[in-house]
């Protein structure tokens, strides 16, 4: 075993024994360690015969891969498999289905993989898309396993397929995690066409190829943890009990949902998050906050700090039993944003991110409160006890109620039930109003009746209207 591979082996052995099982959200809870399955998809097309630092690319690739699988042979809960493409038909045949699972998944099968690598001869096309499609059947049906695909290639798709779309579709079906793609002997421009397929590495020379292969395996096998520290604006870890969703930002599907927790010392707990995916984190405060492309380092104990200062909006109505309004609702919007953020009933409390908001009270008339939510504090919104408008006349017709403003203008508030009886009791906020009414039997607009009135808290104001 070469020195770099032996070092990797010793390092990861320690990691694995310390790590214990990892559990993805889609996997059912289990006391059994999870199986990791690594499928090597190896380019054996004719271009792999090209020279690379004094040897064929193929010879270097098979030798390094042989040493790698040999070093992994003793790992617990690990299965390997080998798929090759471009090795069964000559390049002149232009065969776009030249891909085969040469060694199926099994534990401790390094010997079989090494033996098969010695027998393969590079000669044909580069059907990457077809190989990815076929790889879906290579992984056993096991929802609890971690399926990893490592593509090693020196060329691009040669069969007019779309490997990037295929990779994305298979990730969405949870066939495998985000793939690793290693481009060997390649120019940088070459890699730009493969970055959409998975996590791309450019191995321009043999030394870099060896290092990348070791690093990819280390990322796959070493335990990674994430602690999310929710802080106030000063960076103090005081926020908690918030739902957090880790979104796979390739497939846009949720991978993990956690409710944030702190121990008695105020420290956030440690989460098992698979580092082979790339994530956005949605912190489901109100409003929600999304942080893109989390910087999660494989094999590390990651601590991610996010500022989400929260205060509490308290909707506190007058102490009335019963309340003439019934249950009053409030609509909350962020200042400057017309979209409804949340709707809550009076008598409730709601945590909000620190900031400026508009709270619309669905009383009659509606009221708008502009409030500032401050970290760790309560902001109380209330309204005056209503009075009651009692229209005592029993007439059928058409009418509206207006609020009289201080500048002698009026603002429409409410239409009486059209064509129905005018006799109603209507809870309203204190203030000065105007009732405009015309009976349905009136013979002209000039027979419209107008009455001004005042509403006081806790009192009933009776208004009579006349038909003409």
N, C-alpha and C positions, 0 to 999 in steps of 0.2 A: 504494500500500500504506500503511495507517495506521501511525502510529508504534509502537503496542504490538505489532502483528503483525510489523512489520519487525524490531523488537528480538528478538522470539521467533525469527524466522527466522534471524537472525545467530547467536543463542545456540545454537540446536539444530544449525545447520550445523557449527559447531565441534565440538559434542558428537559428532555422527555421524561426522565424519572421524576423531576421536580414538578413537571407540569400537570400530570394527571390528565383526565379526559377534558376535552373542550366540548361545549355544547352549543350548536347553532340553534336559532329559534325554531326552525322547521323540524329539528330532530326531537323526538320524544325524550323526556327525562329517562336516564338510564344509569345504573351503577357500573355498567360495562364501559371500558375505554373505547373511544371512537376509533374506527379504522380510517386511516388515510390511504388513499389510492392514487398513485402517480402513474399517468400514462405518458410515456415518451413517444412523441410522434416525430420520426426522424426522416429527413430528406435523403433519399437514396437515388435522386435523379442523376442524369448524366453530367450535370454541371459540378457535381461533387467530386468528379475526377480531376478537377482543376488543381494545379499546384498551389500550395500554401506553406510558405516558409520551409521549402525543401521536401514536403510530403504532399500526398493528395489530401484534400479536405476530408474526404471520406475516411481515410486512415486515422487522421487526427480525431475526428468526431467519434468514431467507433472505439478508439483507444481510451479517450477521456470518459466516454459514457460507460465503458466496461469497468473502469476503475471506480466510477461513481456508484454503480449498482453493487459492485463488490463491497464497497464501504457501508452500504445501506442494508446488507443482507441480514445482519443480526438485529435490526431494529424491531421492537415489538409493535404490534398494531399497524404494520405498514405492508402494503402490497404494491408490487410494481407490474407494469406491462409495457410491451413494445409494439408499436405500429410503425410500419415503414411505407413509403410510397416512392414510385418511380423505379422500382427494382425488378419488376417481373417482365417488362416489355421494353424493347429498344425504343429509343427516342423517335426513330423514323415512323413507328407505328402510331404515334400521337394518341396513345391510350389514356383516356381521362378517367378511367376507373382502376388505375394501377395503384391500389392501396390495399394493404392486408395487415390484419392483426397477427403478428408473428409469434408473440408470446403473450398468452392471456394472463390476467391478474392471478397472482398467487403470492403467498408468503415465501420468503427465502428462495426466490427463483433467480438469483443473480447468475447462477451457472447456466441456466437455460437462455437467458438474455445474452450473455457473453458468447455462448456457442453459436447462437443464431446470428449475431452481429458478424462473426467471422465468415459466415456462409453467404451473406448478402453481397450483391454486386450492383453498384450504382450504374444506371444506364438510361432511364426513361424520362418521362414528363414530370411536372410539378403540380399534381392535382390536390392542392391544399384544401379547397372547399369540399371536395368529395371525401377527403380523409377526415375532415372535421365531422361531416355528416355521419360517416361510418363509425366514428368514435363514440357516438351516442349509444351504440349497442355494445361497446367494449366494457363499459362500467356496469357491474352488477346492480340489480335493483335493490338499493339499500339507502333509505332516506337518512339514516343516521351517520353515513360515511361522509368524509371530505374527499371530493373528487377533484384532482388536480391534473391539468394537461400542460405539458411542456413541449412546445414545438421548436425544433431545431432545423433551420433551413438556410440555404445560401441563395435562394431565388424566390421570385414572386409567383403568384398563381399563373399557370400557363394554359388553363382550360376554360377561361372566360367565366369562371365562377366568381362569387362574391364572398370571400372568406370572412370579411368583417361582419356582414349581415348574418351569416351562418353562426359565427361565434356568439353574437348577441342573442340570437334566437335560442341557442342551446343554453346560454347562461340564464335566460328568462325561464326556461324549462327546468332549471336547476340540474342539468346534466353534469356540469362541472362549474367550478369557481372561475374567476377571471383568469384566463390562461397566461402563461409566460411564453414569450416569443423571443428566441435567441437567433439573431441574424449573424451568420459566421462569414468572415472574409468580405463583409459588405461595406458599401459606402453609406454615408449618413442619409443621402436622399432615398436610398433603398428602404431604410427604416420608417420613413414618414408614411409609406404605403401600408405598413404593417402595424402601426401604433394603435389603429382602431380595433385590431383583432384582440389585443390584450396588453399586458405590461411588456413593453419591448426593450430589449437590450441589444446593443450593437457590439459584437465581438469582432473587432477589426483585425486582431492578431491572436495568436494561439494563447499567449499568457492571459489576455483579457477573457478569452473564451473559458479557460479553466477557472478563473476567478468568478466569472458570472455564473457558471454552472454550480459552483460551490455555494454562491450567495443565494441562488434560487432555491436550492435544497434547504439551506438554512432558514429562509423565509417560510418555507412550507412546513418545516418540522418544529421549529422553536416556538415555545409558548409566548403568546402576546396577550397582555392585559391592558385595559383602558379604565382609568378613573376619570369621571367627569366632575369637575369642581365648578359649581354654579355660584357666582359671586355677585356682590353689589358693585356699585361704581368705584368703590375704593379697593376692590380686589379681595374683600373679606368673604370667606366661604360661609354664607349665611342662608342661601336659598336651597330649598330641597322640596321633596314630594311633588315633583313635576314630571310629567310623562316625557320621555325622550325616545325619538324614533331614529334609528340608523337606517338611512335610505341608501340602497345600492344605486350609485349615481350613473351606472352603466345601464341597468335595466329599469331604474326608477321604481323599484319595488322595495317595500320595507323588509329589512333583514332581522332587526331586533327591535323590540319594544321593552323599555324599562321604565319603572317609576323610580325616580331618583331617591336615594336613601343616604343618611349619614349615621355614623355610630355615635356612642355616647360622648366621644371626644370631638365630634363635629367633622370627622373625616368621611369623605365619600367612599363607598365600597368599590371593589374591584370587579370589573366586568370582563367576561371572556368574549372577545370580539375577533373574528377571523381576519387576519391581516391581508389575506389574499384578495379581498374585495376592496374597492374604493368607495368611500361613503361620504354622504352629506348627513349632517345631524340636524334634525328638527327638534328644537326645544319647544314643547307645546305649552308655552305660557300664553297669555292673552295680551296682545297678539303673539302668534307663534314667531319664532326666530329660526332661520335656517342658516347654518354654517356649512360652506361648501368645501369639498376635498379635504377631509380631515387628515391631519398629519400624524398618521399612525405608523410607527416604526416597528416592523416585524421583530419579534424576539426581545422586545423591550417592555418595561413597565411604563406605559404612557400615561401622563396626567394632562388632561385637556381642560383649560380654564376658559370659561365663558361668562361675560357679564350679563346678568339678567335681573337687575334690581326691580323689586316688586313692592307695591303698596296695595292697600285694600280700599275699594270703593264700597261704601256702606249706603244702601238705599233704605232710608228710614222715613216712613210715612207718619202722619199724625196718628195719635192714639185714639182711634175712633172704633166703637163697636156698636153696630156694624159700620163699615166704611161705605158711604153712599156710592162711591165709585166701584166698589167691589175690589178686585185685585188690580192694582195699577202696575203697568209695565213701563220699563225704561229702556230706550234704545241707546247703545253706546257706540260712538264712532271716534276714530282717531282724528285729532284736529287737522283740518284741511283735507280730509278724505271722506267723500260722501258715502262710501260703502259701510253697511252695518257691520260692526265688529262682533257685537253680542247683544242679546236682549235678556233682561232679567226683571223679575218681579220685585216690587218694594217689599221690604222685610227680609231681603237676602243680602249677602256679602259676596264680592267678587274680587279676586286678586287680579291686578293689571300691572303690566310693565310700567315703570316710572316714565312719565311723559304727560303730554297735554291731550285732553279728550273733550268731546262734546257729549253731554248726556241729555237726551230728549225725553221728557216726561210726558206720557200719553194721558195727561189729564185733559180737561176741557176748560179753557183752551190749552193746547200743548205748550210746554215750557222748555226752554233750552238753557242748560247750565254748562258753563265752560269751567272745567276743573283741571287741576294739576295733581297727578298722583306722584307721591314722594316715597322713596325707599323706606320700608318699615313702618309707615304711618297710615292712619285711617283718614279717608276723606269722606265726609258725610254729605249726602244730598237728600234734601227733604222737600216738602211742598206744604202750602197752607191747607188747613182743614177746609173742605169745600162748603159752600152753601147750596141751596136748592132753588131752582127756578120752577115755580108752579104756575102753569098757564091754565087758568080756571075756565076759560071759554071752550065750549065744545062745538067747534066749527070745523068743517072740512075745507081744505084749501092748500095754499102754497106759502111757505114762510122760511125765513132765514134769520140767524142770529149773528150779530156783528159785535166785535169788541171796539169800544170807543177809546181812541188813543189820545195822549196828552196834547198832540198837535192838531186836534179836531178832525183827524182822519179816522176811518173805520176799517177794520180788518174782518173779512168773512171767517166764521168759525164753524157753523153748523146749519144744515138744512132740516126743517121739520119733515116728518114722514109725508111724502107727497100724496095729496088727495085723501089722507087719513085725518083722524080727529086731531085737533090742535091741543087737546087736553093732555098735558104730559107733566111729569116731574123730572127735572134734569139737573144732576149735580154739576156744579160749576165752581171754578176758582173765584175768590173775591175780586171784584172789579166792577166797572161800569160798562153796560152793554146796550144794544139796541135790537129790538125785535121788529121785523118787517113782515107783514102778512097780507095776503089777499085771498078771499074766499073763492072756492071753485065756481060759485054761482054769480060772482060779480060780472058786470057787463062792460068793464074797462079797467085799464091800469090806474086810472085816477081814484079808484076805490081801494087802493092799497092803504093799510093802516100801519102806523109806525108808533112804537112805544119804547122809551128808554127806561132802564131800570138798573139797580145796583144790587150786587150779590155780596153778602157778608158771611164770614165763616160761621158755620153752625146754625145759620138762620135760613128760613124759607121766605122767598120773595114771590108774592103772587102778582100776576099780570093778567089783565083782561084785554081782550081784543074784540073788535066789533065787525060784524059783517055788513056790507053795504050793497 
